Structure formats: structure tokens, C-alpha cells
């Protein structure tokens, strides 16, 4: 396995999907590669969490 360069579907920035991240995804049984960079994933997670508060 080798590092992969992926383009974030939200901001268009290129990010690296490292070998160790690929191994982690494989261990967890994830079939799909990430589609968002770490910053966009954090922002999206925060948006979801803010929407769930009462």
C-alpha cells in the first residue's frame, strides 16, 4: 500500500490518505476512502453535534 492523494469534496483541497490511515480503515472494515479533509470532517462533525442539542 502507498499514500494516496485525495481531493476534498467540500473545499477542493488535496490531502494525503496515508498508509497507516488506510490500514486503520481496513481494520475497522470501512470500504470507502474518506471524501473530506480532516478540517472539513471536523467542521461537519461539529455541525452535526450542534444540531443535536436541545
C-alpha distance matrix in Angstrom:
0.0 3.8 7.0 9.0 12.8 14.9 18.7 20.7 23.0 25.9 26.2 24.1 22.4 18.9 16.6 13.1 10.8 9.1 6.2 9.3 10.8 8.2 8.8 12.4 12.7 11.5 14.0 16.6 16.3 15.8 15.1 15.3 13.5 16.0 18.6 20.4 19.9 20.8 24.3 25.0 23.6 26.0 28.8 28.3 28.3 31.5 33.2 32.6 34.0 37.0 37.8 38.1 40.7 44.3
3.8 0.0 3.8 6.4 9.9 12.6 16.4 18.6 21.3 24.0 23.8 21.6 19.6 16.0 13.8 10.3 8.9 7.2 5.6 9.3 10.6 8.8 10.5 13.6 13.9 13.7 16.3 18.5 18.5 17.3 16.7 16.1 13.5 15.3 17.5 18.8 17.9 19.0 22.3 23.2 22.3 24.7 27.3 27.2 27.5 30.4 32.1 32.0 33.4 36.1 37.2 37.8 40.3 43.9
7.0 3.8 0.0 3.8 6.8 9.7 13.4 15.4 18.4 20.8 20.4 18.3 16.1 12.5 10.1 6.5 5.7 4.4 5.1 8.6 8.9 8.3 10.8 13.0 13.2 14.1 16.7 18.2 18.6 16.9 16.6 15.2 12.0 13.0 14.9 15.7 14.4 15.5 18.7 19.7 19.1 21.4 23.9 24.1 24.6 27.3 29.0 29.2 30.6 33.1 34.3 35.1 37.5 41.2
9.0 6.4 3.8 0.0 3.8 6.3 10.0 12.5 15.2 17.9 17.7 15.3 13.6 10.0 8.3 5.6 5.0 6.4 8.0 11.1 10.2 9.1 12.4 14.2 13.4 14.6 17.6 18.6 18.4 16.1 15.2 13.2 9.8 10.8 12.1 13.3 12.5 14.5 17.5 17.9 17.6 20.3 22.4 22.3 23.2 26.0 27.3 27.6 29.4 31.8 32.7 33.7 36.3 39.9
12.8 9.9 6.8 3.8 0.0 3.8 6.9 9.8 12.7 15.2 14.5 11.9 10.0 6.4 5.6 4.6 6.1 8.5 11.1 13.8 12.3 12.0 15.5 16.7 15.7 17.4 20.4 20.8 20.8 18.0 17.2 14.4 10.9 10.8 10.9 11.6 10.6 13.2 15.5 15.8 16.3 19.0 20.6 20.7 22.2 24.8 25.8 26.5 28.5 30.5 31.4 32.8 35.3 39.0
14.9 12.6 9.7 6.3 3.8 0.0 3.8 6.4 9.1 11.8 11.7 9.3 8.3 5.5 5.5 6.2 6.9 10.3 13.0 15.1 12.8 12.4 16.2 16.8 15.1 17.1 20.2 20.0 19.7 16.5 15.5 12.3 8.9 8.2 7.5 8.4 8.4 11.6 13.8 13.2 13.7 16.9 18.1 17.8 19.6 22.2 22.8 23.5 25.8 27.7 28.3 29.9 32.5 36.1
18.7 16.4 13.4 10.0 6.9 3.8 0.0 3.8 6.3 8.8 8.4 5.5 5.5 4.3 6.3 8.8 10.1 13.6 16.6 18.4 15.8 15.8 19.6 19.7 17.8 20.2 23.2 22.5 22.2 18.7 17.8 14.2 11.2 9.6 7.3 7.5 7.8 11.5 12.7 11.6 13.0 16.2 16.6 16.4 18.8 21.1 21.2 22.3 24.8 26.3 26.8 28.8 31.4 34.8
20.7 18.6 15.4 12.5 9.8 6.4 3.8 0.0 3.8 5.5 5.8 4.8 5.4 6.2 7.2 10.1 11.0 14.7 17.8 18.9 15.8 16.3 20.0 19.3 17.4 20.2 22.9 21.6 21.6 18.0 17.5 13.8 11.1 8.4 5.6 4.4 5.4 9.1 9.8 8.1 9.7 12.8 12.9 12.6 15.2 17.4 17.4 18.6 21.1 22.5 23.0 25.1 27.7 31.1
23.0 21.3 18.4 15.2 12.7 9.1 6.3 3.8 0.0 3.8 6.1 5.8 8.2 9.6 10.9 13.7 14.0 17.8 20.6 21.7 18.4 18.5 22.1 21.3 18.8 21.5 24.2 22.6 22.2 18.4 17.6 13.8 11.9 9.6 5.8 5.8 8.3 11.7 12.0 9.2 10.6 14.0 13.4 12.2 15.2 17.5 16.7 17.6 20.7 21.9 21.8 24.0 26.8 30.0
25.9 24.0 20.8 17.9 15.2 11.8 8.8 5.5 3.8 0.0 3.8 6.0 8.3 10.8 12.1 15.3 16.0 19.6 22.7 23.4 20.0 20.7 24.1 22.9 20.7 23.8 26.1 24.2 24.2 20.5 20.2 16.5 14.7 11.6 8.3 6.5 8.3 11.1 10.1 7.0 9.4 12.1 10.6 9.9 13.4 14.9 13.9 15.5 18.5 19.1 19.3 21.9 24.4 27.5
26.2 23.8 20.4 17.7 14.5 11.7 8.4 5.8 6.1 3.8 0.0 3.8 5.6 9.0 10.8 14.4 16.0 19.4 22.8 23.6 20.6 21.6 25.1 24.1 22.3 25.5 27.8 26.2 26.5 22.9 22.7 19.0 16.5 13.5 10.5 8.1 8.2 11.0 9.5 7.5 10.8 12.8 11.4 11.9 15.3 16.3 15.8 17.9 20.5 20.9 21.5 24.3 26.4 29.6
24.1 21.6 18.3 15.3 11.9 9.3 5.5 4.8 5.8 6.0 3.8 0.0 3.8 6.5 9.3 12.9 14.7 18.1 21.4 22.8 20.0 20.6 24.3 23.9 22.0 24.8 27.5 26.3 26.3 22.7 22.0 18.3 15.6 13.2 10.1 8.7 8.9 12.4 11.8 10.2 13.0 15.5 14.7 15.0 18.2 19.6 19.2 21.0 23.7 24.4 24.9 27.5 29.8 33.0
22.4 19.6 16.1 13.6 10.0 8.3 5.5 5.4 8.2 8.3 5.6 3.8 0.0 3.8 6.4 10.1 12.7 15.7 19.2 20.5 18.0 19.0 22.6 22.3 21.0 23.9 26.4 25.5 25.9 22.5 22.2 18.6 15.5 12.9 10.8 8.8 7.3 10.5 10.1 9.8 12.6 14.6 14.5 15.5 18.2 19.5 19.9 21.8 24.0 24.8 25.9 28.3 30.3 33.8
18.9 16.0 12.5 10.0 6.4 5.5 4.3 6.2 9.6 10.8 9.0 6.5 3.8 0.0 3.8 7.0 9.8 12.6 16.0 17.8 15.7 16.4 20.0 20.2 19.0 21.6 24.3 23.9 24.2 21.0 20.5 17.1 13.7 11.8 10.4 9.3 7.7 10.8 11.7 11.8 13.7 16.0 16.7 17.5 19.7 21.5 22.2 23.7 25.7 27.1 28.1 30.2 32.4 35.9
16.6 13.8 10.1 8.3 5.6 5.5 6.3 7.2 10.9 12.1 10.8 9.3 6.4 3.8 0.0 3.8 6.6 9.3 12.9 14.2 12.1 13.3 16.8 16.8 16.1 18.8 21.2 20.9 21.6 18.6 18.7 15.6 11.9 10.0 9.8 8.5 6.0 8.3 10.2 11.1 12.1 14.3 15.8 16.6 18.1 20.1 21.4 22.6 24.3 26.0 27.3 29.0 31.1 34.8
13.1 10.3 6.5 5.6 4.6 6.2 8.8 10.1 13.7 15.3 14.4 12.9 10.1 7.0 3.8 0.0 3.8 5.7 9.3 10.9 9.4 10.4 13.7 14.3 14.0 16.3 18.7 19.1 19.8 17.2 17.4 14.9 11.1 10.1 11.1 10.6 8.5 9.9 12.7 13.8 13.9 16.1 18.2 18.8 19.8 22.1 23.7 24.5 25.9 28.0 29.4 30.7 32.9 36.6
10.8 8.9 5.7 5.0 6.1 6.9 10.1 11.0 14.0 16.0 16.0 14.7 12.7 9.8 6.6 3.8 0.0 3.8 6.8 8.3 6.3 6.8 10.3 10.8 10.3 12.6 15.0 15.4 16.1 13.6 13.9 11.8 8.1 7.9 10.0 10.4 9.1 10.2 13.6 14.3 13.5 15.9 18.4 18.4 18.9 21.7 23.3 23.5 25.0 27.5 28.6 29.5 31.9 35.6
9.1 7.2 4.4 6.4 8.5 10.3 13.6 14.7 17.8 19.6 19.4 18.1 15.7 12.6 9.3 5.7 3.8 0.0 3.8 5.4 5.1 6.2 8.7 9.9 10.6 12.3 14.3 15.5 16.6 14.9 15.6 14.2 10.9 11.1 13.7 13.9 12.2 12.4 15.8 17.2 16.1 18.0 20.9 21.2 21.2 23.8 25.9 26.0 27.1 29.7 31.1 31.7 33.9 37.7
6.2 5.6 5.1 8.0 11.1 13.0 16.6 17.8 20.6 22.7 22.8 21.4 19.2 16.0 12.9 9.3 6.8 3.8 0.0 3.8 5.5 5.0 6.2 8.7 9.9 10.5 12.3 14.3 15.3 14.4 14.9 14.5 11.9 13.1 16.0 16.8 15.6 15.6 19.3 20.5 19.0 20.9 24.0 24.0 23.7 26.5 28.6 28.3 29.3 32.2 33.5 33.7 36.0 39.7
9.3 9.3 8.6 11.1 13.8 15.1 18.4 18.9 21.7 23.4 23.6 22.8 20.5 17.8 14.2 10.9 8.3 5.4 3.8 0.0 3.8 5.4 5.0 6.2 8.7 9.8 10.5 12.4 14.2 13.7 15.3 15.1 12.8 13.4 16.8 17.1 15.7 14.9 18.6 20.1 18.1 19.5 22.9 23.0 22.1 24.8 27.3 26.9 27.4 30.4 31.9 31.8 34.0 37.6
10.8 10.6 8.9 10.2 12.3 12.8 15.8 15.8 18.4 20.0 20.6 20.0 18.0 15.7 12.1 9.4 6.3 5.1 5.5 3.8 0.0 3.8 5.4 5.0 6.2 8.6 9.8 10.6 12.3 11.0 12.7 12.1 9.6 9.8 13.3 13.6 12.6 11.9 15.7 16.7 14.5 16.3 19.6 19.4 18.6 21.5 23.8 23.3 24.0 27.1 28.4 28.4 30.7 34.4
8.2 8.8 8.3 9.1 12.0 12.4 15.8 16.3 18.5 20.7 21.6 20.6 19.0 16.4 13.3 10.4 6.8 6.2 5.0 5.4 3.8 0.0 3.8 5.4 5.1 6.2 8.6 10.0 10.6 9.4 10.2 10.0 8.0 9.6 13.1 14.5 14.2 14.3 18.1 18.6 16.5 18.8 21.8 21.1 20.6 23.8 25.7 24.9 26.0 29.2 30.1 30.1 32.7 36.3
8.8 10.5 10.8 12.4 15.5 16.2 19.6 20.0 22.1 24.1 25.1 24.3 22.6 20.0 16.8 13.7 10.3 8.7 6.2 5.0 5.4 3.8 0.0 3.8 5.5 5.0 6.1 8.6 9.8 10.0 11.5 12.4 11.2 12.9 16.6 17.8 17.5 17.0 20.8 21.5 19.0 20.9 24.2 23.5 22.5 25.6 27.8 26.7 27.4 30.8 31.8 31.4 33.8 37.3
12.4 13.6 13.0 14.2 16.7 16.8 19.7 19.3 21.3 22.9 24.1 23.9 22.3 20.2 16.8 14.3 10.8 9.9 8.7 6.2 5.0 5.4 3.8 0.0 3.8 5.4 5.1 6.2 8.6 8.7 11.3 12.1 11.1 11.9 15.7 16.5 16.2 15.1 18.8 19.5 16.6 18.2 21.6 20.9 19.4 22.5 24.8 23.6 24.0 27.5 28.5 28.0 30.3 33.8
12.7 13.9 13.2 13.4 15.7 15.1 17.8 17.4 18.8 20.7 22.3 22.0 21.0 19.0 16.1 14.0 10.3 10.6 9.9 8.7 6.2 5.1 5.5 3.8 0.0 3.8 5.5 5.2 6.2 5.1 7.6 8.3 7.9 9.3 13.0 14.4 15.0 14.6 18.3 18.2 15.2 17.4 20.5 19.2 18.1 21.6 23.3 21.9 22.9 26.3 26.9 26.5 29.2 32.6
11.5 13.7 14.1 14.6 17.4 17.1 20.2 20.2 21.5 23.8 25.5 24.8 23.9 21.6 18.8 16.3 12.6 12.3 10.5 9.8 8.6 6.2 5.0 5.4 3.8 0.0 3.8 5.4 5.1 5.9 7.3 9.4 9.8 12.2 15.7 17.7 18.4 18.2 21.9 21.8 18.9 21.2 24.3 22.8 21.7 25.2 26.9 25.2 26.3 29.8 30.2 29.6 32.4 35.7
14.0 16.3 16.7 17.6 20.4 20.2 23.2 22.9 24.2 26.1 27.8 27.5 26.4 24.3 21.2 18.7 15.0 14.3 12.3 10.5 9.8 8.6 6.1 5.1 5.5 3.8 0.0 3.8 5.4 7.7 10.2 12.5 13.0 14.7 18.4 19.9 20.3 19.5 23.1 23.3 20.1 21.8 25.1 23.8 22.1 25.4 27.4 25.6 26.1 29.7 30.3 29.3 31.8 35.1
16.6 18.5 18.2 18.6 20.8 20.0 22.5 21.6 22.6 24.2 26.2 26.3 25.5 23.9 20.9 19.1 15.4 15.5 14.3 12.4 10.6 10.0 8.6 6.2 5.2 5.4 3.8 0.0 3.8 5.6 9.1 11.1 12.1 13.3 16.8 18.2 19.1 18.1 21.5 21.3 17.8 19.5 22.6 21.0 19.1 22.5 24.3 22.2 22.8 26.5 26.9 25.7 28.4 31.5
16.3 18.5 18.6 18.4 20.8 19.7 22.2 21.6 22.2 24.2 26.5 26.3 25.9 24.2 21.6 19.8 16.1 16.6 15.3 14.2 12.3 10.6 9.8 8.6 6.2 5.1 5.4 3.8 0.0 3.8 6.2 9.3 11.2 13.2 16.4 18.5 20.0 19.7 23.1 22.4 19.1 21.4 24.1 22.0 20.6 24.3 25.6 23.3 24.4 28.0 27.9 26.9 29.9 33.0
15.8 17.3 16.9 16.1 18.0 16.5 18.7 18.0 18.4 20.5 22.9 22.7 22.5 21.0 18.6 17.2 13.6 14.9 14.4 13.7 11.0 9.4 10.0 8.7 5.1 5.9 7.7 5.6 3.8 0.0 3.8 5.8 7.8 9.6 12.7 14.9 16.7 16.8 20.1 19.0 16.0 18.6 21.1 18.9 18.0 21.7 22.7 20.7 22.2 25.7 25.6 25.0 28.1 31.3
15.1 16.7 16.6 15.2 17.2 15.5 17.8 17.5 17.6 20.2 22.7 22.0 22.2 20.5 18.7 17.4 13.9 15.6 14.9 15.3 12.7 10.2 11.5 11.3 7.6 7.3 10.2 9.1 6.2 3.8 0.0 3.8 6.9 9.8 12.2 15.2 17.4 18.2 21.5 20.1 17.5 20.6 22.7 20.3 20.0 23.8 24.4 22.6 24.5 27.8 27.4 27.1 30.5 33.6
15.3 16.1 15.2 13.2 14.4 12.3 14.2 13.8 13.8 16.5 19.0 18.3 18.6 17.1 15.6 14.9 11.8 14.2 14.5 15.1 12.1 10.0 12.4 12.1 8.3 9.4 12.5 11.1 9.3 5.8 3.8 0.0 3.8 6.5 8.5 11.7 14.1 15.5 18.5 16.9 14.7 18.1 19.9 17.6 17.9 21.6 22.0 20.6 22.9 25.9 25.5 25.8 29.1 32.3
13.5 13.5 12.0 9.8 10.9 8.9 11.2 11.1 11.9 14.7 16.5 15.6 15.5 13.7 11.9 11.1 8.1 10.9 11.9 12.8 9.6 8.0 11.2 11.1 7.9 9.8 13.0 12.1 11.2 7.8 6.9 3.8 0.0 3.8 6.4 9.3 11.1 12.7 15.8 14.6 12.8 16.2 18.2 16.6 17.1 20.6 21.4 20.5 22.7 25.5 25.6 26.2 29.2 32.7
16.0 15.3 13.0 10.8 10.8 8.2 9.6 8.4 9.6 11.6 13.5 13.2 12.9 11.8 10.0 10.1 7.9 11.1 13.1 13.4 9.8 9.6 12.9 11.9 9.3 12.2 14.7 13.3 13.2 9.6 9.8 6.5 3.8 0.0 3.8 5.7 7.6 9.2 12.1 10.8 9.1 12.6 14.5 13.0 13.7 17.1 17.9 17.4 19.6 22.2 22.5 23.4 26.3 29.8
18.6 17.5 14.9 12.1 10.9 7.5 7.3 5.6 5.8 8.3 10.5 10.1 10.8 10.4 9.8 11.1 10.0 13.7 16.0 16.8 13.3 13.1 16.6 15.7 13.0 15.7 18.4 16.8 16.4 12.7 12.2 8.5 6.4 3.8 0.0 3.8 7.0 9.7 11.7 9.5 8.9 12.7 13.6 12.0 13.7 16.8 16.9 16.9 19.5 21.7 21.8 23.2 26.1 29.5
20.4 18.8 15.7 13.3 11.6 8.4 7.5 4.4 5.8 6.5 8.1 8.7 8.8 9.3 8.5 10.6 10.4 13.9 16.8 17.1 13.6 14.5 17.8 16.5 14.4 17.7 19.9 18.2 18.5 14.9 15.2 11.7 9.3 5.7 3.8 0.0 3.8 6.5 7.9 5.8 5.9 9.5 10.2 9.4 11.4 14.1 14.5 15.1 17.5 19.3 19.9 21.6 24.2 27.7
19.9 17.9 14.4 12.5 10.6 8.4 7.8 5.4 8.3 8.3 8.2 8.9 7.3 7.7 6.0 8.5 9.1 12.2 15.6 15.7 12.6 14.2 17.5 16.2 15.0 18.4 20.3 19.1 20.0 16.7 17.4 14.1 11.1 7.6 7.0 3.8 0.0 3.8 5.5 5.4 6.2 8.7 10.0 10.6 12.2 14.3 15.4 16.6 18.4 20.1 21.3 23.0 25.2 28.8
20.8 19.0 15.5 14.5 13.2 11.6 11.5 9.1 11.7 11.1 11.0 12.4 10.5 10.8 8.3 9.9 10.2 12.4 15.6 14.9 11.9 14.3 17.0 15.1 14.6 18.2 19.5 18.1 19.7 16.8 18.2 15.5 12.7 9.2 9.7 6.5 3.8 0.0 3.8 5.6 5.0 6.2 8.7 9.9 10.5 12.3 14.3 15.4 16.4 18.3 20.1 21.4 23.3 27.0
24.3 22.3 18.7 17.5 15.5 13.8 12.7 9.8 12.0 10.1 9.5 11.8 10.1 11.7 10.2 12.7 13.6 15.8 19.3 18.6 15.7 18.1 20.8 18.8 18.3 21.9 23.1 21.5 23.1 20.1 21.5 18.5 15.8 12.1 11.7 7.9 5.5 3.8 0.0 3.8 5.4 5.2 6.3 8.6 9.9 10.7 12.4 14.4 15.4 16.6 18.6 20.4 21.9 25.6
25.0 23.2 19.7 17.9 15.8 13.2 11.6 8.1 9.2 7.0 7.5 10.2 9.8 11.8 11.1 13.8 14.3 17.2 20.5 20.1 16.7 18.6 21.5 19.5 18.2 21.8 23.3 21.3 22.4 19.0 20.1 16.9 14.6 10.8 9.5 5.8 5.4 5.6 3.8 0.0 3.8 5.4 5.0 6.0 8.5 9.8 10.4 12.3 14.1 15.2 16.5 18.7 20.6 24.2
23.6 22.3 19.1 17.6 16.3 13.7 13.0 9.7 10.6 9.4 10.8 13.0 12.6 13.7 12.1 13.9 13.5 16.1 19.0 18.1 14.5 16.5 19.0 16.6 15.2 18.9 20.1 17.8 19.1 16.0 17.5 14.7 12.8 9.1 8.9 5.9 6.2 5.0 5.4 3.8 0.0 3.8 5.5 5.1 6.1 8.6 9.9 10.6 12.3 14.2 15.5 16.9 19.1 22.8
26.0 24.7 21.4 20.3 19.0 16.9 16.2 12.8 14.0 12.1 12.8 15.5 14.6 16.0 14.3 16.1 15.9 18.0 20.9 19.5 16.3 18.8 20.9 18.2 17.4 21.2 21.8 19.5 21.4 18.6 20.6 18.1 16.2 12.6 12.7 9.5 8.7 6.2 5.2 5.4 3.8 0.0 3.8 5.5 5.1 6.2 8.6 10.0 10.5 12.2 14.3 15.6 17.2 20.9
28.8 27.3 23.9 22.4 20.6 18.1 16.6 12.9 13.4 10.6 11.4 14.7 14.5 16.7 15.8 18.2 18.4 20.9 24.0 22.9 19.6 21.8 24.2 21.6 20.5 24.3 25.1 22.6 24.1 21.1 22.7 19.9 18.2 14.5 13.6 10.2 10.0 8.7 6.3 5.0 5.5 3.8 0.0 3.8 5.5 5.1 6.2 8.7 9.9 10.5 12.4 14.6 16.1 19.6
28.3 27.2 24.1 22.3 20.7 17.8 16.4 12.6 12.2 9.9 11.9 15.0 15.5 17.5 16.6 18.8 18.4 21.2 24.0 23.0 19.4 21.1 23.5 20.9 19.2 22.8 23.8 21.0 22.0 18.9 20.3 17.6 16.6 13.0 12.0 9.4 10.6 9.9 8.6 6.0 5.1 5.5 3.8 0.0 3.8 5.4 5.1 6.3 8.7 10.0 10.8 12.8 15.1 18.5
28.3 27.5 24.6 23.2 22.2 19.6 18.8 15.2 15.2 13.4 15.3 18.2 18.2 19.7 18.1 19.8 18.9 21.2 23.7 22.1 18.6 20.6 22.5 19.4 18.1 21.7 22.1 19.1 20.6 18.0 20.0 17.9 17.1 13.7 13.7 11.4 12.2 10.5 9.9 8.5 6.1 5.1 5.5 3.8 0.0 3.8 5.4 5.2 6.2 8.7 10.0 11.0 13.1 16.8
31.5 30.4 27.3 26.0 24.8 22.2 21.1 17.4 17.5 14.9 16.3 19.6 19.5 21.5 20.1 22.1 21.7 23.8 26.5 24.8 21.5 23.8 25.6 22.5 21.6 25.2 25.4 22.5 24.3 21.7 23.8 21.6 20.6 17.1 16.8 14.1 14.3 12.3 10.7 9.8 8.6 6.2 5.1 5.4 3.8 0.0 3.8 5.4 5.0 6.1 8.6 10.0 11.2 14.9
33.2 32.1 29.0 27.3 25.8 22.8 21.2 17.4 16.7 13.9 15.8 19.2 19.9 22.2 21.4 23.7 23.3 25.9 28.6 27.3 23.8 25.7 27.8 24.8 23.3 26.9 27.4 24.3 25.6 22.7 24.4 22.0 21.4 17.9 16.9 14.5 15.4 14.3 12.4 10.4 9.9 8.6 6.2 5.1 5.4 3.8 0.0 3.8 5.5 5.2 6.3 8.9 10.6 13.9
32.6 32.0 29.2 27.6 26.5 23.5 22.3 18.6 17.6 15.5 17.9 21.0 21.8 23.7 22.6 24.5 23.5 26.0 28.3 26.9 23.3 24.9 26.7 23.6 21.9 25.2 25.6 22.2 23.3 20.7 22.6 20.6 20.5 17.4 16.9 15.1 16.6 15.4 14.4 12.3 10.6 10.0 8.7 6.3 5.2 5.4 3.8 0.0 3.8 5.5 5.2 6.5 9.3 12.7
34.0 33.4 30.6 29.4 28.5 25.8 24.8 21.1 20.7 18.5 20.5 23.7 24.0 25.7 24.3 25.9 25.0 27.1 29.3 27.4 24.0 26.0 27.4 24.0 22.9 26.3 26.1 22.8 24.4 22.2 24.5 22.9 22.7 19.6 19.5 17.5 18.4 16.4 15.4 14.1 12.3 10.5 9.9 8.7 6.2 5.0 5.5 3.8 0.0 3.8 5.4 5.3 6.9 10.7
37.0 36.1 33.1 31.8 30.5 27.7 26.3 22.5 21.9 19.1 20.9 24.4 24.8 27.1 26.0 28.0 27.5 29.7 32.2 30.4 27.1 29.2 30.8 27.5 26.3 29.8 29.7 26.5 28.0 25.7 27.8 25.9 25.5 22.2 21.7 19.3 20.1 18.3 16.6 15.2 14.2 12.2 10.5 10.0 8.7 6.1 5.2 5.5 3.8 0.0 3.8 5.5 5.7 9.1
37.8 37.2 34.3 32.7 31.4 28.3 26.8 23.0 21.8 19.3 21.5 24.9 25.9 28.1 27.3 29.4 28.6 31.1 33.5 31.9 28.4 30.1 31.8 28.5 26.9 30.2 30.3 26.9 27.9 25.6 27.4 25.5 25.6 22.5 21.8 19.9 21.3 20.1 18.6 16.5 15.5 14.3 12.4 10.8 10.0 8.6 6.3 5.2 5.4 3.8 0.0 3.8 5.7 8.3
38.1 37.8 35.1 33.7 32.8 29.9 28.8 25.1 24.0 21.9 24.3 27.5 28.3 30.2 29.0 30.7 29.5 31.7 33.7 31.8 28.4 30.1 31.4 28.0 26.5 29.6 29.3 25.7 26.9 25.0 27.1 25.8 26.2 23.4 23.2 21.6 23.0 21.4 20.4 18.7 16.9 15.6 14.6 12.8 11.0 10.0 8.9 6.5 5.3 5.5 3.8 0.0 3.8 6.5
40.7 40.3 37.5 36.3 35.3 32.5 31.4 27.7 26.8 24.4 26.4 29.8 30.3 32.4 31.1 32.9 31.9 33.9 36.0 34.0 30.7 32.7 33.8 30.3 29.2 32.4 31.8 28.4 29.9 28.1 30.5 29.1 29.2 26.3 26.1 24.2 25.2 23.3 21.9 20.6 19.1 17.2 16.1 15.1 13.1 11.2 10.6 9.3 6.9 5.7 5.7 3.8 0.0 3.8
44.3 43.9 41.2 39.9 39.0 36.1 34.8 31.1 30.0 27.5 29.6 33.0 33.8 35.9 34.8 36.6 35.6 37.7 39.7 37.6 34.4 36.3 37.3 33.8 32.6 35.7 35.1 31.5 33.0 31.3 33.6 32.3 32.7 29.8 29.5 27.7 28.8 27.0 25.6 24.2 22.8 20.9 19.6 18.5 16.8 14.9 13.9 12.7 10.7 9.1 8.3 6.5 3.8 0.0
